[in-house]
Amino acid sequence: MLTLQQIKENPEQIVARLAVKGFDGKEAIERIIALDESRRQLQLKNDNAAAELKKLAASIGSLMKNGQKEEADKAKETVATLKESQKAIADELAETEHTITEILLSIPNVPCAMVPEGRTAEDNVVEKTGGEMPNLPEDALPHWELAKKYNLIDFDLGVKITGAGFPVYIGKGAKLQRALIQFFLDEASKAGYVEIQPPYVVNEASGYGTGQLPDKEGQMYHVTLDNLYLIPTAEVPVTNLYRDVILSDDRLPVKNCAYSACFRREAGSYGKDVRGLNRLHQFDKVEIVRIEKPENSYAALEEMKDHVQGLLEKLGLPWHILRLCGGDMSFTSAITFDFEVFSAAQKRWLEVSSVSNFETYQANRLKCRYRAEDKKTRLCHTLNGSALALPRIVAALLENNQTPEGIVVPECLRKYTGFDIID
């Protein structure tokens, strides 16, 4: 969440930048500033009452020692009255602080200056394009038909045992999944990311820490009996490793990667966007997470983008990078770049990665800080990216690499699959 210091130093600028995300923050910002002034006054009253209580408590002992029982009794009555008054002040102070926090949690992150204005995906900016477009015949099959033809994925069986959006991978389809996961993890390890194997369920505090709560509770599967949530991405448990942690200066940057299954309700999804592997309720993904000093985070963001681009180039997929406009960004992000690959049989671009810098927004929720050389503690910057999400990668690989003889496996995966072609 935004810090009070950010808001108080530049309220007009905060309101103007929030408008880029389509969020009208004027009333909320003004209310926070007013509540913070009330909080300061209440804190002063509370401190003064505490000092007076301490002084009176000390005097009672002296009065009793000197035989001034009547004066001591009057002082005790004053202490009792003052304690009631202080409790009322403390309760009002706690309520004011709670209200400030609730409002702060409802305000999205401020987009950085590089974020273009716009309301929908049509306003996103194509930053870079690469890879060679495949030349497929007109009768090329979409991936869901290829999956059936070569017995790679059974969507109907998934519906039988769970429901729509939970496919069953079979034989070479399962091996291709495992190969991609291992390839992505190995590439992340080469790039200096330390692998984490996180839990697939998290508590409420973790959801608040990375911003899934209270913004996206409707998109997460909730285990109500235990008040736990199935993770929508490994970003949540991995970033929360650093919740309430003060990192030493020499521990930064932190670079972690993690494979996990991901679970998303995807309420309201329909039409061509959900066909086959295009949109699932459970899918596999390798995530990269970084904790950085503020002055280094944008250089780290570029490194992460280069890493994802390198994966797509090794897979031989046509790709482009989008700089998302304010209206298409997530609640928590300061800037996001989406990677899309071209699905030749569907003749459309499919998102396979989002790489984001959250600046201090998540770190303030998490209380993730570092101790600088001057011994002061400061908020870190957090970043994450998909490297990569599997379903649409698999869709594009199956479609783009289909031949009359079968589906050709990219060379970089063959040592993991144990086969060169799916036939």
C-alpha positions in Angstrom: 0.0 0.0 0.0 1.0 3.6 -0.3 2.9 5.2 2.6 1.5 8.2 4.5 4.7 10.0 3.7 4.1 9.5 -0.1 0.6 10.8 0.3 1.4 13.8 2.5 4.4 14.9 0.4 2.7 14.9 -3.0 -1.1 14.5 -2.6 -2.0 16.3 -5.9 0.6 14.2 -7.8 -0.7 11.0 -6.2 -4.3 11.8 -7.3 -3.1 12.7 -10.8 -1.2 9.4 -11.2 -4.0 7.3 -9.8 -6.3 8.8 -12.5 -4.0 7.0 -15.1 -5.3 3.7 -13.6 -8.9 5.1 -13.8 -9.0 5.5 -10.0 -10.5 8.7 -8.6 -8.4 9.0 -5.4 -9.2 12.7 -4.5 -11.7 12.0 -1.7 -9.7 9.1 -0.3 -6.4 11.0 -0.2 -8.1 14.1 1.4 -9.7 11.9 4.0 -6.4 10.1 4.8 -4.6 13.5 5.3 -7.5 14.7 7.6 -7.5 11.4 9.6 -3.7 11.5 10.0 -3.9 15.0 11.5 -6.6 13.7 13.9 -4.3 10.7 14.7 -1.4 13.0 15.5 -3.6 15.1 17.9 -4.9 11.9 19.6 -1.4 10.6 19.9 -0.3 13.8 21.6 -3.3 13.6 24.0 -2.5 10.0 24.7 1.2 10.7 25.4 0.3 13.7 27.7 -2.2 11.6 29.6 0.3 8.8 30.0 2.9 11.3 31.4 0.4 12.7 33.8 -0.6 9.3 35.0 3.1 8.4 35.6 3.6 11.6 37.6 0.5 11.1 39.7 1.4 7.4 40.4 4.8 8.5 41.6 3.3 11.2 43.9 0.9 8.8 45.6 3.7 6.8 47.1 5.3 10.0 48.5 2.0 11.2 50.0 1.4 7.9 51.7 4.9 7.9 53.1 4.4 11.4 54.5 1.1 10.4 56.1 -1.0 12.5 53.7 -3.7 9.9 53.3 -6.5 12.2 52.3 -4.3 13.8 49.5 -3.2 10.4 48.4 -6.9 9.2 48.1 -7.8 12.2 46.0 -4.8 11.5 43.8 -6.0 7.9 43.4 -9.4 9.2 42.3 -7.8 11.5 39.8 -5.7 8.6 38.5 -8.8 6.4 38.0 -10.6 9.2 36.2 -7.5 9.9 34.0 -7.2 6.2 33.2 -10.8 6.1 31.9 -10.1 9.2 29.8 -6.8 7.8 28.5 -8.6 4.6 27.5 -11.2 6.5 25.5 -8.4 8.4 23.8 -6.5 5.2 23.1 -9.6 3.5 21.7 -10.3 6.5 19.4 -6.7 6.5 18.3 -6.8 2.8 17.5 -10.0 3.2 15.5 -8.5 6.2 13.6 -5.4 4.1 12.7 -7.6 1.2 11.6 -9.7 3.5 9.4 -6.5 4.9 7.8 -5.2 1.4 7.1 -8.6 0.3 5.6 -8.6 3.3 3.2 -4.9 2.8 2.3 -5.7 -0.9 1.4 -8.5 0.3 -0.9 -6.1 2.6 -3.0 -4.2 0.9 -5.8 -0.5 1.5 -6.4 0.5 4.6 -8.2 1.7 3.9 -11.8 5.2 5.1 -12.6 5.8 7.9 -15.2 6.5 5.3 -17.9 3.0 3.9 -17.8 0.9 5.1 -20.8 -2.6 6.4 -20.3 -5.5 4.2 -21.5 -8.4 2.2 -20.3 -8.3 -1.2 -22.1 -5.9 -3.7 -23.7 -6.2 -1.8 -27.0 -4.3 1.1 -25.4 -1.2 -1.1 -24.5 2.0 -0.2 -26.3 4.0 -2.8 -28.3 7.6 -2.3 -27.0 9.4 -5.0 -29.0 8.8 -7.9 -31.3 10.8 -11.0 -32.2 10.8 -14.5 -33.5 9.7 -15.9 -36.8 6.1 -16.4 -37.7 5.3 -20.0 -38.7 3.8 -20.6 -42.1 1.1 -23.2 -41.5 -1.4 -24.6 -44.1 -5.0 -23.4 -43.9 -6.2 -26.7 -42.4 -3.7 -26.4 -39.4 -5.3 -27.7 -36.2 -5.8 -25.7 -33.0 -4.0 -27.2 -30.0 -7.2 -28.8 -28.4 -7.6 -30.9 -31.6 -3.9 -31.7 -31.7 -4.1 -32.7 -28.0 -6.9 -35.1 -28.9 -5.3 -36.4 -32.0 -2.0 -37.3 -30.3 -3.6 -38.2 -26.9 -1.7 -35.5 -25.0 -4.4 -33.8 -23.0 -7.9 -35.0 -22.0 -10.1 -32.1 -21.3 -13.3 -34.2 -20.9 -11.6 -36.5 -18.3 -10.7 -33.3 -16.3 -14.4 -32.3 -16.3 -15.4 -35.8 -15.1 -13.0 -35.8 -12.1 -13.1 -32.1 -11.2 -14.7 -29.7 -13.6 -14.0 -27.5 -16.6 -10.6 -25.8 -16.6 -8.8 -28.8 -14.9 -7.2 -30.8 -17.8 -5.5 -34.2 -17.5 -2.1 -34.5 -19.2 -1.3 -37.9 -20.6 1.9 -39.6 -21.9 4.0 -37.3 -24.0 1.7 -34.4 -22.9 2.6 -35.0 -19.3 6.3 -35.3 -20.2 6.2 -32.1 -22.2 4.8 -30.3 -19.1 7.5 -31.7 -16.9 10.2 -30.9 -19.5 9.1 -27.2 -19.7 9.0 -26.9 -15.9 12.5 -28.3 -15.6 13.8 -26.2 -18.5 12.4 -23.0 -16.9 13.9 -23.9 -13.5 17.3 -24.7 -14.9 17.4 -21.5 -16.9 16.4 -19.5 -13.8 19.1 -21.2 -11.8 21.7 -20.3 -14.4 20.5 -16.7 -14.1 21.2 -16.7 -10.4 17.8 -17.4 -9.0 17.6 -19.6 -5.9 14.9 -22.2 -6.1 12.1 -22.3 -3.5 9.5 -25.0 -3.1 6.6 -23.2 -1.5 3.2 -24.3 -0.1 0.3 -24.2 -2.4 -2.0 -22.7 0.3 -1.5 -19.4 2.2 -3.1 -17.7 5.1 -5.0 -14.4 5.0 -2.0 -12.3 6.1 0.0 -13.6 3.1 -2.9 -12.6 0.8 -2.9 -9.1 2.2 0.9 -8.9 2.0 1.1 -9.2 -1.8 -2.2 -7.5 -2.5 -4.5 -10.4 -3.5 -6.6 -9.4 -0.5 -8.9 -7.5 -0.3 -8.8 -6.9 -4.1 -9.0 -10.4 -5.6 -10.7 -12.6 -3.0 -13.4 -13.5 -5.6 -10.7 -14.9 -7.9 -9.1 -17.2 -5.3 -10.2 -20.6 -4.1 -11.0 -20.2 -0.4 -10.7 -23.1 2.1 -13.2 -21.7 4.4 -12.9 -24.1 7.3 -9.2 -23.3 7.8 -9.4 -19.7 6.3 -6.7 -20.6 3.8 -6.4 -19.7 0.1 -5.1 -21.8 -2.8 -2.3 -19.7 -4.4 -3.0 -17.9 -7.7 0.8 -17.7 -8.3 4.0 -18.6 -6.5 4.6 -14.9 -6.1 2.4 -15.0 -3.0 4.2 -17.5 -0.8 7.7 -16.6 -2.1 7.3 -12.9 -1.6 5.8 -13.5 1.8 9.0 -15.2 2.9 10.2 -11.7 3.5 7.1 -10.4 5.4 8.2 -8.7 8.7 11.8 -9.1 7.7 14.6 -6.6 7.9 17.3 -7.6 5.4 20.9 -6.7 5.8 22.3 -4.5 3.1 24.6 -7.2 1.8 21.7 -9.7 1.4 20.3 -7.7 -1.5 19.3 -8.4 -4.1 17.3 -11.4 -3.3 16.6 -13.6 -6.4 14.2 -16.5 -6.0 12.4 -18.8 -8.5 9.7 -21.3 -7.8 7.6 -23.8 -9.7 4.0 -24.2 -8.5 0.6 -25.2 -9.6 -1.6 -22.1 -9.7 -5.3 -21.9 -8.9 -7.7 -19.2 -10.2 -11.5 -19.2 -10.3 -11.5 -17.0 -13.4 -15.1 -16.0 -12.7 -16.9 -14.6 -15.8 -14.6 -16.1 -18.4 -16.3 -17.3 -21.5 -16.1 -17.8 -25.3 -12.9 -18.4 -27.3 -10.7 -17.2 -24.4 -11.5 -20.3 -22.5 -11.1 -22.9 -25.2 -8.6 -25.6 -24.6 -5.5 -24.3 -22.7 -6.3 -20.7 -23.2 -7.7 -20.2 -19.7 -7.6 -22.7 -16.9 -8.6 -22.9 -13.2 -5.4 -24.9 -12.5 -2.1 -24.5 -14.4 1.6 -24.8 -13.9 4.0 -21.9 -13.8 7.6 -21.0 -12.9 7.8 -17.6 -11.2 10.8 -15.4 -10.6 10.8 -12.9 -7.6 13.2 -10.2 -6.7 13.7 -8.0 -3.6 15.8 -5.0 -4.5 17.1 -1.7 -3.2 14.9 1.1 -4.7 17.8 2.5 -6.8 18.4 -0.8 -8.5 14.8 -2.1 -9.1 14.4 -0.7 -12.6 17.7 -2.2 -13.8 16.4 -5.5 -12.3 13.2 -5.2 -14.2 15.1 -5.0 -17.5 17.1 -8.1 -16.5 13.9 -9.9 -15.8 12.4 -8.9 -19.2 15.6 -10.1 -20.9 15.4 -13.4 -19.1 11.8 -14.0 -20.3 12.7 -12.9 -23.8 15.6 -15.4 -23.8 13.3 -18.3 -22.9 10.9 -17.5 -25.7 13.8 -17.2 -28.2 15.1 -20.6 -27.1 11.7 -22.1 -27.6 11.5 -20.6 -31.1 8.2 -18.9 -30.5 7.2 -15.5 -32.1 6.7 -13.0 -29.3 6.1 -9.4 -28.5 6.3 -7.3 -25.4 3.5 -5.0 -24.3 3.9 -2.0 -21.9 0.5 -2.0 -20.2 -1.6 1.2 -20.0 -2.9 2.3 -16.7 -6.3 0.9 -17.1 -5.0 -2.6 -18.0 -2.6 -2.9 -15.0 -3.1 -4.8 -11.8 -4.1 -3.1 -8.6 -0.6 -3.5 -7.0 1.7 -2.8 -9.9 3.7 0.3 -10.6 4.5 -0.9 -14.1 3.9 -4.1 -16.0 5.2 -5.6 -19.2 3.3 -8.5 -20.7 4.8 -11.1 -23.1 2.6 -12.6 -25.7 3.3 -15.4 -28.1 1.6 -15.9 -31.5 -0.7 -19.0 -31.7 -0.6 -19.8 -35.4 -3.6 -22.0 -35.7 -5.8 -19.7 -33.6 -4.3 -16.7 -35.4 -4.1 -14.7 -32.1 -1.6 -13.5 -29.5 -1.6 -15.3 -26.1 -0.3 -13.8 -22.9 2.4 -16.0 -21.3 4.1 -13.7 -18.8 3.7 -10.5 -16.9 6.8 -8.9 -15.4 6.1 -6.2 -12.9 7.8 -3.7 -10.5 5.7 -2.9 -7.4 8.2 -0.4 -6.0 7.4 -0.1 -2.3 3.7 -0.9 -2.5 4.0 -4.6 -1.6 6.9 -4.0 0.7 4.9 -1.6 2.8 2.2 -4.1 3.2 4.7 -6.8 4.0 6.9 -4.6 6.2 9.8 -5.9 4.0 12.7 -3.6 4.7 16.5 -3.5 4.6 19.1 -1.8 6.8 21.1 0.6 4.7 24.7 1.5 5.2 23.7 4.5 7.4 21.9 1.9 9.7 18.5 3.3 8.8 15.8 0.9 7.7 14.1 1.5 4.4 11.4 -0.2 2.4 12.6 -2.6 -0.4 11.2 -2.7 -3.9 9.6 -6.0 -4.9 9.4 -7.4 -8.5 8.1 -10.6 -10.0 7.5 -12.2 -13.4 6.2 -15.4 -15.0 9.1 -17.4 -16.4 7.0 -18.9 -17.7 3.3 -19.9 -17.4 2.8 -23.3 -19.2 -0.7 -23.6 -20.7 -0.4 -21.0 -23.5 3.2 -21.9 -24.2 2.1 -25.5 -24.7 -0.7 -24.3 -26.9 1.6 -22.3 -29.1 4.3 -25.0 -29.3 1.7 -27.6 -30.4 0.1 -25.4 -33.0 3.2 -23.7 -34.4 5.3 -26.8 -34.6 2.8 -29.2 -36.3 3.9 -31.0 -39.4 2.5 -33.8 -41.5 4.9 -36.2 -39.5 3.9 -34.9 -36.1 4.7 -32.1 -33.7 8.4 -31.1 -33.6 9.8 -30.6 -30.1 12.1 -27.5 -29.7 15.7 -28.5 -29.4 16.1 -27.0 -26.0 13.5 -29.4 -24.6 14.7 -32.6 -26.1 17.1 -33.6 -23.4 14.2 -33.3 -20.9 11.5 -35.0 -23.0 13.6 -37.8 -24.3 11.9 -37.5 -27.7 12.2 -35.1 -30.7 8.8 -35.4 -32.1 5.2 -36.1 -31.0 3.7 -38.6 -33.4 
